[in-house]
């Protein structure tokens, strides 16, 4: 039974040990027939919550911040 696997790489080093482990995990999972999605978080524009309590009014855009989240 095929699984969907999500990998979140939080390391800022694109070619570091964590990236190599993510690559190995991805390759092994794909060879076993699973679907793998990987996000390298250091490449994304993600802002912390402002606590503004203005989100949730528009289901298509639940947060006032327009970042990669």
Biopython code that builds the backbone (N, CA, C, O; Angstrom):
import numpy as np
from Bio.PDB.StructureBuilder import StructureBuilder

atoms = [
    (1, "UNK", "N", (0.845, -1.181, 0.000)),
    (1, "UNK", "CA", (0.000, 0.000, 0.000)),
    (1, "UNK", "C", (0.894, 1.249, 0.000)),
    (1, "UNK", "O", (1.719, 1.433, 0.894)),
    (2, "UNK", "N", (0.717, 2.088, -1.001)),
    (2, "UNK", "CA", (1.524, 3.296, -1.163)),
    (2, "UNK", "C", (1.162, 4.346, -0.118)),
    (2, "UNK", "O", (-0.010, 4.538, 0.205)),
    (3, "UNK", "N", (2.176, 5.017, 0.401)),
    (3, "UNK", "CA", (1.986, 6.064, 1.412)),
    (3, "UNK", "C", (2.440, 7.400, 0.837)),
    (3, "UNK", "O", (3.258, 7.444, -0.082)),
    (4, "UNK", "N", (1.906, 8.481, 1.380)),
    (4, "UNK", "CA", (2.368, 9.833, 1.073)),
    (4, "UNK", "C", (3.268, 10.259, 2.217)),
    (4, "UNK", "O", (2.845, 10.269, 3.374)),
    (5, "UNK", "N", (4.515, 10.613, 1.901)),
    (5, "UNK", "CA", (5.499, 10.968, 2.916)),
    (5, "UNK", "C", (5.889, 12.429, 2.730)),
    (5, "UNK", "O", (6.204, 12.858, 1.620)),
    (6, "UNK", "N", (5.867, 13.185, 3.816)),
    (6, "UNK", "CA", (6.252, 14.585, 3.808)),
    (6, "UNK", "C", (7.552, 14.737, 4.580)),
    (6, "UNK", "O", (7.654, 14.305, 5.729)),
    (7, "UNK", "N", (8.549, 15.354, 3.944)),
    (7, "UNK", "CA", (9.832, 15.603, 4.594)),
    (7, "UNK", "C", (9.993, 17.106, 4.750)),
    (7, "UNK", "O", (9.912, 17.848, 3.771)),
    (8, "UNK", "N", (10.223, 17.556, 5.983)),
    (8, "UNK", "CA", (10.494, 18.957, 6.271)),
    (8, "UNK", "C", (11.949, 19.064, 6.703)),
    (8, "UNK", "O", (12.321, 18.617, 7.788)),
    (9, "UNK", "N", (12.766, 19.657, 5.846)),
    (9, "UNK", "CA", (14.184, 19.828, 6.150)),
    (9, "UNK", "C", (14.373, 21.226, 6.733)),
    (9, "UNK", "O", (14.211, 22.221, 6.027)),
    (10, "UNK", "N", (14.714, 21.302, 8.012)),
    (10, "UNK", "CA", (14.903, 22.581, 8.677)),
    (10, "UNK", "C", (16.333, 23.066, 8.691)),
    (10, "UNK", "O", (16.604, 24.145, 9.219)),
    (11, "UNK", "N", (17.253, 22.313, 8.134)),
    (11, "UNK", "CA", (18.654, 22.709, 8.136)),
    (11, "UNK", "C", (18.920, 23.776, 7.077)),
    (11, "UNK", "O", (18.396, 23.676, 5.968)),
    (12, "UNK", "N", (19.722, 24.797, 7.393)),
    (12, "UNK", "CA", (20.038, 25.819, 6.403)),
    (12, "UNK", "C", (21.130, 25.407, 5.411)),
    (12, "UNK", "O", (21.419, 26.143, 4.467)),
    (13, "UNK", "N", (21.729, 24.247, 5.619)),
    (13, "UNK", "CA", (22.820, 23.795, 4.752)),
    (13, "UNK", "C", (22.274, 22.905, 3.633)),
    (13, "UNK", "O", (21.860, 21.771, 3.877)),
    (14, "UNK", "N", (22.277, 23.430, 2.409)),
    (14, "UNK", "CA", (21.688, 22.727, 1.255)),
    (14, "UNK", "C", (22.373, 21.412, 0.925)),
    (14, "UNK", "O", (21.739, 20.510, 0.379)),
    (15, "UNK", "N", (23.658, 21.286, 1.246)),
    (15, "UNK", "CA", (24.400, 20.065, 0.926)),
    (15, "UNK", "C", (24.980, 19.416, 2.185)),
    (15, "UNK", "O", (25.978, 18.699, 2.120)),
    (16, "UNK", "N", (24.351, 19.673, 3.314)),
    (16, "UNK", "CA", (24.840, 19.147, 4.580)),
    (16, "UNK", "C", (24.358, 17.732, 4.869)),
    (16, "UNK", "O", (23.731, 17.095, 4.022)),
    (17, "UNK", "N", (24.653, 17.250, 6.065)),
    (17, "UNK", "CA", (24.298, 15.886, 6.468)),
    (17, "UNK", "C", (22.787, 15.658, 6.474)),
    (17, "UNK", "O", (22.315, 14.602, 6.052)),
    (18, "UNK", "N", (22.032, 16.645, 6.952)),
    (18, "UNK", "CA", (20.578, 16.487, 6.997)),
    (18, "UNK", "C", (20.008, 16.375, 5.591)),
    (18, "UNK", "O", (19.108, 15.571, 5.345)),
    (19, "UNK", "N", (20.529, 17.180, 4.665)),
    (19, "UNK", "CA", (20.068, 17.109, 3.278)),
    (19, "UNK", "C", (20.373, 15.737, 2.675)),
    (19, "UNK", "O", (19.557, 15.178, 1.942)),
    (20, "UNK", "N", (21.555, 15.202, 2.990)),
    (20, "UNK", "CA", (21.907, 13.869, 2.485)),
    (20, "UNK", "C", (20.978, 12.799, 3.066)),
    (20, "UNK", "O", (20.591, 11.866, 2.361)),
    (21, "UNK", "N", (20.623, 12.928, 4.339)),
    (21, "UNK", "CA", (19.682, 11.980, 4.937)),
    (21, "UNK", "C", (18.305, 12.095, 4.291)),
    (21, "UNK", "O", (17.642, 11.086, 4.048)),
    (22, "UNK", "N", (17.877, 13.320, 4.014)),
    (22, "UNK", "CA", (16.596, 13.518, 3.334)),
    (22, "UNK", "C", (16.614, 12.888, 1.942)),
    (22, "UNK", "O", (15.639, 12.265, 1.523)),
    (23, "UNK", "N", (17.726, 13.054, 1.235)),
    (23, "UNK", "CA", (17.861, 12.445, -0.101)),
    (23, "UNK", "C", (17.781, 10.923, -0.024)),
    (23, "UNK", "O", (17.104, 10.287, -0.832)),
    (24, "UNK", "N", (18.476, 10.347, 0.955)),
    (24, "UNK", "CA", (18.477, 8.885, 1.100)),
    (24, "UNK", "C", (17.087, 8.375, 1.472)),
    (24, "UNK", "O", (16.630, 7.364, 0.938)),
    (25, "UNK", "N", (16.421, 9.071, 2.381)),
    (25, "UNK", "CA", (15.063, 8.675, 2.770)),
    (25, "UNK", "C", (14.122, 8.765, 1.573)),
    (25, "UNK", "O", (13.318, 7.864, 1.337)),
    (26, "UNK", "N", (14.229, 9.857, 0.821)),
    (26, "UNK", "CA", (13.380, 10.033, -0.370)),
    (26, "UNK", "C", (13.600, 8.917, -1.386)),
    (26, "UNK", "O", (12.647, 8.336, -1.904)),
    (27, "UNK", "N", (14.867, 8.628, -1.661)),
    (27, "UNK", "CA", (15.175, 7.581, -2.644)),
    (27, "UNK", "C", (14.642, 6.224, -2.207)),
    (27, "UNK", "O", (14.058, 5.492, -3.006)),
    (28, "UNK", "N", (14.842, 5.894, -0.951)),
    (28, "UNK", "CA", (14.356, 4.607, -0.443)),
    (28, "UNK", "C", (12.843, 4.515, -0.466)),
    (28, "UNK", "O", (12.283, 3.482, -0.833)),
    (29, "UNK", "N", (12.185, 5.589, -0.074)),
    (29, "UNK", "CA", (10.721, 5.591, -0.058)),
    (29, "UNK", "C", (10.157, 5.507, -1.470)),
    (29, "UNK", "O", (9.191, 4.785, -1.717)),
    (30, "UNK", "N", (10.759, 6.243, -2.391)),
    (30, "UNK", "CA", (10.281, 6.193, -3.783)),
    (30, "UNK", "C", (10.497, 4.816, -4.395)),
    (30, "UNK", "O", (9.650, 4.321, -5.139)),
    (31, "UNK", "N", (11.631, 4.199, -4.081)),
    (31, "UNK", "CA", (11.889, 2.864, -4.639)),
    (31, "UNK", "C", (10.929, 1.821, -4.069)),
    (31, "UNK", "O", (10.706, 0.774, -4.676)),
    (32, "UNK", "N", (10.366, 2.117, -2.902)),
    (32, "UNK", "CA", (9.370, 1.219, -2.300)),
    (32, "UNK", "C", (7.959, 1.546, -2.788)),
    (32, "UNK", "O", (6.991, 0.916, -2.364)),
    (33, "UNK", "N", (7.846, 2.544, -3.689)),
    (33, "UNK", "CA", (6.547, 2.860, -4.284)),
    (33, "UNK", "C", (5.766, 3.953, -3.575)),
    (33, "UNK", "O", (4.578, 4.134, -3.845)),
    (34, "UNK", "N", (6.403, 4.677, -2.684)),
    (34, "UNK", "CA", (5.708, 5.731, -1.959)),
    (34, "UNK", "C", (5.891, 7.078, -2.652)),
    (34, "UNK", "O", (6.837, 7.272, -3.415)),
    (35, "UNK", "N", (4.980, 7.997, -2.380)),
    (35, "UNK", "CA", (5.041, 9.352, -2.923)),
    (35, "UNK", "C", (5.695, 10.250, -1.878)),
    (35, "UNK", "O", (5.267, 10.269, -0.724)),
    (36, "UNK", "N", (6.733, 10.997, -2.275)),
    (36, "UNK", "CA", (7.493, 11.824, -1.339)),
    (36, "UNK", "C", (7.417, 13.287, -1.755)),
    (36, "UNK", "O", (7.644, 13.628, -2.916)),
    (37, "UNK", "N", (7.095, 14.147, -0.793)),
    (37, "UNK", "CA", (7.128, 15.589, -0.981)),
    (37, "UNK", "C", (8.092, 16.153, 0.046)),
    (37, "UNK", "O", (8.002, 15.843, 1.234)),
    (38, "UNK", "N", (9.022, 16.990, -0.424)),
    (38, "UNK", "CA", (10.042, 17.545, 0.475)),
    (38, "UNK", "C", (10.031, 19.066, 0.413)),
    (38, "UNK", "O", (9.941, 19.658, -0.662)),
    (39, "UNK", "N", (10.123, 19.681, 1.576)),
    (39, "UNK", "CA", (10.241, 21.133, 1.681)),
    (39, "UNK", "C", (11.542, 21.455, 2.398)),
    (39, "UNK", "O", (11.789, 20.962, 3.499)),
    (40, "UNK", "N", (12.365, 22.276, 1.778)),
    (40, "UNK", "CA", (13.564, 22.809, 2.421)),
    (40, "UNK", "C", (13.162, 24.160, 2.996)),
    (40, "UNK", "O", (13.058, 25.145, 2.265)),
    (41, "UNK", "N", (12.937, 24.205, 4.300)),
    (41, "UNK", "CA", (12.329, 25.364, 4.934)),
    (41, "UNK", "C", (13.164, 26.635, 4.814)),
    (41, "UNK", "O", (12.612, 27.735, 4.800)),
    (42, "UNK", "N", (14.483, 26.497, 4.728)),
    (42, "UNK", "CA", (15.325, 27.688, 4.618)),
    (42, "UNK", "C", (15.159, 28.412, 3.281)),
    (42, "UNK", "O", (15.566, 29.565, 3.141)),
    (43, "UNK", "N", (14.568, 27.741, 2.314)),
    (43, "UNK", "CA", (14.345, 28.353, 1.004)),
    (43, "UNK", "C", (12.989, 29.057, 0.917)),
    (43, "UNK", "O", (12.720, 29.769, -0.050)),
    (44, "UNK", "N", (12.143, 28.861, 1.916)),
    (44, "UNK", "CA", (10.794, 29.423, 1.892)),
    (44, "UNK", "C", (10.735, 30.735, 2.661)),
    (44, "UNK", "O", (11.521, 30.967, 3.580)),
    (45, "UNK", "N", (9.807, 31.579, 2.278)),
    (45, "UNK", "CA", (9.562, 32.846, 2.960)),
    (45, "UNK", "C", (8.427, 32.613, 3.956)),
    (45, "UNK", "O", (7.252, 32.699, 3.597)),
    (46, "UNK", "N", (8.782, 32.319, 5.201)),
    (46, "UNK", "CA", (7.795, 32.010, 6.232)),
    (46, "UNK", "C", (7.949, 33.010, 7.370)),
    (46, "UNK", "O", (9.038, 33.175, 7.920)),
    (47, "UNK", "N", (6.856, 33.671, 7.717)),
    (47, "UNK", "CA", (6.857, 34.665, 8.784)),
    (47, "UNK", "C", (6.154, 34.093, 10.011)),
    (47, "UNK", "O", (5.252, 33.264, 9.889)),
    (48, "UNK", "N", (6.566, 34.536, 11.176)),
    (48, "UNK", "CA", (5.911, 34.115, 12.408)),
    (48, "UNK", "C", (4.545, 34.770, 12.562)),
    (48, "UNK", "O", (4.264, 35.799, 11.948)),
    (49, "UNK", "N", (3.705, 34.165, 13.385)),
    (49, "UNK", "CA", (2.372, 34.697, 13.636)),
    (49, "UNK", "C", (2.470, 36.059, 14.322)),
    (49, "UNK", "O", (3.275, 36.249, 15.235)),
    (50, "UNK", "N", (1.647, 36.996, 13.873)),
    (50, "UNK", "CA", (1.611, 38.335, 14.444)),
    (50, "UNK", "C", (0.646, 38.427, 15.627)),
    (50, "UNK", "O", (0.684, 39.393, 16.389)),
    (51, "UNK", "N", (-0.208, 37.433, 15.777)),
    (51, "UNK", "CA", (-1.213, 37.474, 16.841)),
    (51, "UNK", "C", (-2.233, 38.577, 16.621)),
    (51, "UNK", "O", (-2.776, 39.114, 17.586)),
    (52, "UNK", "N", (-2.500, 38.919, 15.388)),
    (52, "UNK", "CA", (-3.379, 40.050, 15.070)),
    (52, "UNK", "C", (-4.865, 39.693, 15.148)),
    (52, "UNK", "O", (-5.711, 40.587, 15.173)),
    (53, "UNK", "N", (-5.189, 38.418, 15.188)),
    (53, "UNK", "CA", (-6.566, 37.910, 15.266)),
    (53, "UNK", "C", (-7.413, 38.428, 14.094)),
    (53, "UNK", "O", (-8.623, 38.604, 14.232)),
    (54, "UNK", "N", (-6.783, 38.667, 12.955)),
    (54, "UNK", "CA", (-7.507, 39.132, 11.770)),
    (54, "UNK", "C", (-7.718, 38.027, 10.748)),
    (54, "UNK", "O", (-8.405, 38.233, 9.747)),
    (55, "UNK", "N", (-7.142, 36.870, 10.983)),
    (55, "UNK", "CA", (-7.264, 35.765, 10.040)),
    (55, "UNK", "C", (-8.562, 35.000, 10.226)),
    (55, "UNK", "O", (-9.286, 35.206, 11.200)),
    (56, "UNK", "N", (-8.848, 34.114, 9.277)),
    (56, "UNK", "CA", (-10.001, 33.231, 9.385)),
    (56, "UNK", "C", (-11.265, 33.765, 8.768)),
    (56, "UNK", "O", (-12.263, 33.048, 8.709)),
    (57, "UNK", "N", (-11.262, 34.996, 8.304)),
    (57, "UNK", "CA", (-12.478, 35.580, 7.726)),
    (57, "UNK", "C", (-12.686, 35.166, 6.276)),
    (57, "UNK", "O", (-13.820, 35.056, 5.810)),
    (58, "UNK", "N", (-11.582, 34.936, 5.566)),
    (58, "UNK", "CA", (-11.645, 34.541, 4.159)),
    (58, "UNK", "C", (-11.053, 33.144, 4.023)),
    (58, "UNK", "O", (-9.840, 32.983, 4.155)),
    (59, "UNK", "N", (-11.885, 32.119, 3.760)),
    (59, "UNK", "CA", (-11.371, 30.745, 3.672)),
    (59, "UNK", "C", (-10.301, 30.561, 2.590)),
    (59, "UNK", "O", (-9.453, 29.678, 2.715)),
    (60, "UNK", "N", (-10.325, 31.370, 1.542)),
    (60, "UNK", "CA", (-9.339, 31.249, 0.470)),
    (60, "UNK", "C", (-7.990, 31.839, 0.885)),
    (60, "UNK", "O", (-6.958, 31.480, 0.318)),
    (61, "UNK", "N", (-7.990, 32.731, 1.860)),
    (61, "UNK", "CA", (-6.763, 33.372, 2.330)),
    (61, "UNK", "C", (-6.884, 33.562, 3.846)),
    (61, "UNK", "O", (-7.189, 34.661, 4.310)),
    (62, "UNK", "N", (-6.643, 32.490, 4.623)),
    (62, "UNK", "CA", (-6.936, 32.521, 6.056)),
    (62, "UNK", "C", (-6.015, 33.383, 6.915)),
    (62, "UNK", "O", (-6.302, 33.570, 8.097)),
    (63, "UNK", "N", (-4.923, 33.913, 6.369)),
    (63, "UNK", "CA", (-3.996, 34.718, 7.156)),
    (63, "UNK", "C", (-3.735, 36.040, 6.443)),
    (63, "UNK", "O", (-3.698, 36.098, 5.214)),
    (64, "UNK", "N", (-3.556, 37.095, 7.224)),
    (64, "UNK", "CA", (-3.282, 38.398, 6.622)),
    (64, "UNK", "C", (-1.882, 38.471, 6.032)),
    (64, "UNK", "O", (-1.636, 39.283, 5.140)),
    (65, "UNK", "N", (-0.962, 37.645, 6.508)),
    (65, "UNK", "CA", (0.395, 37.618, 5.971)),
    (65, "UNK", "C", (0.424, 36.798, 4.686)),
    (65, "UNK", "O", (-0.143, 35.708, 4.626)),
    (66, "UNK", "N", (1.065, 37.308, 3.693)),
    (66, "UNK", "CA", (1.162, 36.609, 2.408)),
    (66, "UNK", "C", (2.580, 36.071, 2.261)),
    (66, "UNK", "O", (3.438, 36.701, 1.643)),
    (67, "UNK", "N", (2.811, 34.892, 2.844)),
    (67, "UNK", "CA", (4.112, 34.240, 2.766)),
    (67, "UNK", "C", (3.922, 32.847, 2.188)),
    (67, "UNK", "O", (2.847, 32.538, 1.673)),
    (68, "UNK", "N", (4.930, 32.009, 2.262)),
    (68, "UNK", "CA", (4.861, 30.673, 1.675)),
    (68, "UNK", "C", (4.057, 29.657, 2.497)),
    (68, "UNK", "O", (3.890, 28.514, 2.073)),
    (69, "UNK", "N", (3.572, 30.059, 3.642)),
    (69, "UNK", "CA", (2.737, 29.143, 4.423)),
    (69, "UNK", "C", (1.384, 29.024, 3.782)),
    (69, "UNK", "O", (0.525, 28.299, 4.282)),
]
sb = StructureBuilder()
sb.init_structure("model")
sb.init_model(0)
sb.init_chain("A")
sb.init_seg("    ")
for serial, (resi, resn, name, xyz) in enumerate(atoms, 1):
    if name == "N":
        sb.init_residue(resn, " ", resi, " ")
    sb.init_atom(name, np.array(xyz, "f"), 0.0, 1.0, " ", f" {name:<3s}", serial, name[0])
structure = sb.get_structure()
